[in-house]
Structures are given as C-alpha cells and as structure tokens.
Amino acid sequence: MATTKRYDVKDLALAPEGVRRIQWADRQMPVLAAIRERFEREQPLSGYRLFVYLPATTETANLARTLKAGGADVVLCASNPLSTQDDVAAALVDEYDIACFAIKGEDNDTYYSHIEAAVDHKPQLTMDDGADVIGVLHSARREQLGDIIAGTEETTTGVIRLKALEADGKLGFPIIAVNEAKTKHLFDNRYGTGQSTIDGIIRATNVLLAGKRFVVGGYGWVGRGVASRARGMGAHVIVTEVDPMRALEAAMDGFEVLPMAKAAEIGDLFCTATGDKGVITAEHMKRMKDGAILSNTGHFDVEIDKPALRSLATETRHAREFVEEFTMDDGRRIYLIAEGRLVNLSAAEGHPALVMDMSFANQALGAEYAVANAASLERKVYPVPDEIDREIARLKLATMGIDIDQLTEEQARYLASWDEGT
Ligand SMILES: NC(=O)c1ccc[n+]([C@@H]2O[C@H](COP(=O)([O-])OP(=O)(O)OC[C@H]3O[C@@H](n4cnc5c(N)ncnc54)[C@H](O)[C@@H]3O)[C@@H](O)[C@H]2O)c1
C-alpha cells in the first residue's frame, strides 16, 4: 500500500467525536482488548495487507485497531451504504491512521468505487460480510485471487454463498466462517440483532410496540431474537416460516405461526429476517392494512419486494428520517424503513459493543489462525476451530465476572463411560 492515509470519508473534522465513541465501545469489548494487547506483543499479522469489509461502526473500528496492532496493513471499506458512522470513519483515518472508504448514504457508484479502491490495496487477507468482496475477486478482479491467502466471513448469508462457491469447485482461497462460531451466531445474530433491530424500528418510527401485531419473517437465529425482544416490548408476535422444524419451535415458544399471506392482513409491523428474497411481495402488500410498517434485518435488501411497492404506489413521500410513505390507489399507506436495508445498522447503531466483542474476537483470532495455518488450509469453508470458540466464551464469562463449576475427575470419567452407574 502506498500510504495508509488513503481514504474517502465525509469530514475529517468529525474525528474527535468518533474517537470518543470508539473509546466508549471499547470499554464494552474487553475480550477484543485482551487480544489487541497480545497482538501488539506477538505481531501475528505482521506485514499482511488486510481488507476489512464490514459496517464502519465503533465496534468495527476497534476490530481494525486490533488487526493493526497485530501488524496488519488494514484498509476498511463500508459493507453497507447506510451503516457508516461518519465520525468513526473520520477517526479511523485521522486518529488511528487506518485507510477507510466509507460515507453514510453514499450512492451506488460511490459504494462500488470504494470497494474498487480497497481492492486496489492488493489485499492478502479479506474480512467479508455477505461475500461481496469474494464476488469481486472471483469476477472483475480474478487476477488478484492468487495474492489472497485466506479470508473470513461474518454473516449467515455470506457463508451460504461461499459454501455454494466451494460446492461448485470455484472457491479461490480458504475461508474461516466466523458466523459458524457459537460465540458468534448464538449471541450476535440472536441477542445483538434482536435488540438493535427493535432499536432501529423504534428510532425510525417512534411507534409503541405494546399491543401491536408484529410479524417476523423467518425464525432462525435473527428471527428468534427479534421475536423474543418484540414480545418483551408487549407486541403480539406472529412468525412466518418455510421450515417445519423452525415453525414448530416458534409455535412451542408461544408465537402465532401463519403464512405471510394471512399475516399480511393483520400485521401492524413487519420485519423480515430470512436471508431469502421476495418474503414480502406485491400480493402481500395488496392485503396490508393502512399504516403497515415494513422493515428488514436480513443481510440484503431483497426480502421486501421494493420494486413492487414502488409500482403499486400512486404517490411516495419522505415521511420522516429513514421512513418512506407509499400511498396505494385505494388510499392505504404503507411505510418502508431504511429502504428495506438492514434496519438495525441503518436506523440505529448496529449491535451493542458487548456482543460484537465476541464476533470480532472470532474475526481477529480467525485471521490469526488463517495466517498461521495458511500452508495446510485448502480452498474450502472452515468453521472457527472449537478451541478458539470455547476460549472466547471462557474469556467473555471472566470479563462478565461469571464463575462456573468444573467437572470433577469422577464426573468426567462418568460422562465418558457407557457402563458406569447404569
Ligand atoms: N441485521 C444484522 O445485523 C444481522 C446479523 C446477523 C445476521 N444477519 C442476516 O440475517 C439473515 C438471517 O440470519 P440467521 O442467522 O437468522 O439465518 P438462519 O438460517 O438461522 O435463519 C433464516 C430462517 O429464515 C427461514 N426462511 C427462509 N426463507 C423464508 C421465507 N421465504 N419465509 C419465511 N422464512 C424463511 C429459514 O427457514 C430459516 O429458519 C441472514 O441474511 C443473515 O446474514 C443480519
């Protein structure tokens, strides 16, 4: 990289506020801080050019600082046009000397030009979110594939795509699937997204959830979190699913389970969390009540059919920040939050730092593992090794001041035997 001062951010004068907020998040990220201290001493990423493609938030800034402390030459590029925190992007450049390409609300051309600029840094390691960077490196920038020794992937949707690429025999380098770590999806996807999604919906609309019918599309890790938090706010939660096991679980967790066509008729608020496309379509929109509010917290903005909403509308207007109003020909109004993009990252601040501490500990240790094992890793999608996952859980418990019991030798023997005590 020619210089670490390469950047495109909104305004460097925002840096002091960004620094304060990055430090605030850092206090909630003790596991990552401990890794940063060790990385400073051991320099496990020394000399590696690393492309971080994640939302430009305070938590990501602390991850980037950690990777830099480990010796990596880091370039950060926003993984979503609406999730950038401009003060954080400024602080990364101005205070922490980390190359950063991220502007909140950037248009599509700028967004893709930022990815290009970051790829121009000739990365050897990638940290992807939704397999976008992998997509670029496997198409327009194939000539750079040979430079990459490994990558990590943050989210469910990305892991699904990377496994498909591997199954096609086309994956160009090994991937550590951070999302597959238990200390990632059990906590980040469920509790982090659960809370921050509700936060985003409330910040955008200021609606009272109590007494409302709140429809959650998908009962995976994210859907479970959103459903349980919406119930906690007093909403009557309805779940839609395509998987009988998950639908059964939702029903036994006490939620009403309906097909979307029926839920559409009675829902006040909708939030999709499936990783799938076309979960809410024109047919559903035609049945919705006046005032229905639509949002999405799945990775891509394809879960709600936005083109259909636009074509059904006779009039659209900006109702309030992050909320667009669509008037139907019969006078009904439907509201869409944050253009159907990740509502928690667009209208709120993404996951609380305390939970990102574990996700990003997995990212940092995943990168270290990939570098240390580069010679033996094949072009496959690997889970985060169980020892790393368990170590993160152990460290997190310790930082939360929680002690747990230890197996006695006798108990360990008993649990490993097939005949003792029967
Ligand atoms: N907003 C965030 O910050 C955030 C955080 C983590 C994950 N994600 C994203 O959220 C999405 C869901 O992640 P997850 O970990 O819960 O995945 P998951 O695979 O655990 O769950 C997805 C669920 O959606 C269901 N589903 C699929 N198509 C459906 C349809 N048409 N209608 C109803 N249900 C359907 C599946 O059966 C499954 O149960 C992914 O795109 C993931 O990348 C977002």
The ligand as an SDF file (V2000), in Angstrom:
LIG
                    3D

 44 48  0  0  0  0  0  0  0  0999 V2000
  -29.1230   -7.3140   10.8910 N   0  0  0  0  0  0  0  0  0  0  0  0
  -27.9620   -7.8270   11.2780 C   0  0  0  0  0  0  0  0  0  0  0  0
  -27.1220   -7.1510   11.8640 O   0  0  0  0  0  0  0  0  0  0  0  0
  -27.7080   -9.2870   11.0260 C   0  0  0  0  0  0  0  0  0  0  0  0
  -26.9330  -10.0190   11.9380 C   0  0  0  0  0  0  0  0  0  0  0  0
  -26.7410  -11.3840   11.7080 C   0  0  0  0  0  0  0  0  0  0  0  0
  -27.2930  -11.9750   10.5730 C   0  0  0  0  0  0  0  0  0  0  0  0
  -27.9980  -11.2070    9.6830 N   0  0  0  0  0  0  0  0  0  0  0  0
  -28.6260  -11.7590    8.4790 C   0  0  0  0  0  0  0  0  0  0  0  0
  -29.9450  -12.1540    8.8120 O   0  0  0  0  0  0  0  0  0  0  0  0
  -30.3790  -13.2250    7.9570 C   0  0  0  0  0  0  0  0  0  0  0  0
  -30.8470  -14.4000    8.8050 C   0  0  0  0  0  0  0  0  0  0  0  0
  -29.7430  -14.9130    9.5510 O   0  0  0  0  0  0  0  0  0  0  0  0
  -29.9210  -16.1410   10.5540 P   0  0  0  0  0  0  0  0  0  0  0  0
  -28.5920  -16.3520   11.1870 O   0  0  0  0  0  0  0  0  0  0  0  0
  -31.1310  -15.9640   11.3900 O   0  0  0  0  0  0  0  0  0  0  0  0
  -30.1860  -17.3030    9.4710 O   0  0  0  0  0  0  0  0  0  0  0  0
  -30.8820  -18.7170    9.7070 P   0  0  0  0  0  0  0  0  0  0  0  0
  -30.5110  -19.5490    8.5500 O   0  0  0  0  0  0  0  0  0  0  0  0
  -30.6260  -19.2030   11.1020 O   0  0  0  0  0  0  0  0  0  0  0  0
  -32.4510  -18.3630    9.6380 O   0  0  0  0  0  0  0  0  0  0  0  0
  -33.1570  -17.9850    8.4750 C   0  0  0  0  0  0  0  0  0  0  0  0
  -34.5730  -18.5440    8.6240 C   0  0  0  0  0  0  0  0  0  0  0  0
  -35.3900  -17.9860    7.6040 O   0  0  0  0  0  0  0  0  0  0  0  0
  -36.2620  -19.0220    7.1300 C   0  0  0  0  0  0  0  0  0  0  0  0
  -36.7290  -18.6640    5.7880 N   0  0  0  0  0  0  0  0  0  0  0  0
  -36.0700  -18.7600    4.6070 C   0  0  0  0  0  0  0  0  0  0  0  0
  -36.8560  -18.3370    3.6040 N   0  0  0  0  0  0  0  0  0  0  0  0
  -38.0410  -17.9450    4.1630 C   0  0  0  0  0  0  0  0  0  0  0  0
  -39.2630  -17.4070    3.6510 C   0  0  0  0  0  0  0  0  0  0  0  0
  -39.4160  -17.1800    2.3470 N   0  0  0  0  0  0  0  0  0  0  0  0
  -40.2510  -17.1260    4.5310 N   0  0  0  0  0  0  0  0  0  0  0  0
  -40.1110  -17.3680    5.8580 C   0  0  0  0  0  0  0  0  0  0  0  0
  -38.9780  -17.8910    6.3940 N   0  0  0  0  0  0  0  0  0  0  0  0
  -37.9580  -18.1650    5.5660 C   0  0  0  0  0  0  0  0  0  0  0  0
  -35.3980  -20.2740    7.1630 C   0  0  0  0  0  0  0  0  0  0  0  0
  -36.1950  -21.4420    7.1780 O   0  0  0  0  0  0  0  0  0  0  0  0
  -34.6300  -20.0690    8.4740 C   0  0  0  0  0  0  0  0  0  0  0  0
  -35.2980  -20.6320    9.5890 O   0  0  0  0  0  0  0  0  0  0  0  0
  -29.1800  -13.5300    7.0660 C   0  0  0  0  0  0  0  0  0  0  0  0
  -29.3040  -12.7860    5.8730 O   0  0  0  0  0  0  0  0  0  0  0  0
  -28.0120  -13.0020    7.8830 C   0  0  0  0  0  0  0  0  0  0  0  0
  -26.8840  -12.7410    7.0800 O   0  0  0  0  0  0  0  0  0  0  0  0
  -28.2390   -9.8870    9.9120 C   0  0  0  0  0  0  0  0  0  0  0  0
  1  2  1  0
  2  3  2  0
  2  4  1  0
  4  5  1  0
  4 44  2  0
  5  6  2  0
  6  7  1  0
  7  8  2  0
  8  9  1  0
  8 44  1  0
  9 10  1  0
  9 42  1  0
 10 11  1  0
 11 12  1  0
 11 40  1  0
 12 13  1  0
 13 14  1  0
 14 15  2  0
 14 16  1  0
 14 17  1  0
 17 18  1  0
 18 19  2  0
 18 20  1  0
 18 21  1  0
 21 22  1  0
 22 23  1  0
 23 24  1  0
 23 38  1  0
 24 25  1  0
 25 26  1  0
 25 36  1  0
 26 27  1  0
 26 35  1  0
 27 28  2  0
 28 29  1  0
 29 30  1  0
 29 35  2  0
 30 31  1  0
 30 32  2  0
 32 33  1  0
 33 34  2  0
 34 35  1  0
 36 37  1  0
 36 38  1  0
 38 39  1  0
 40 41  1  0
 40 42  1  0
 42 43  1  0
M  CHG  2   8   1  16  -1
M  END
$$$$
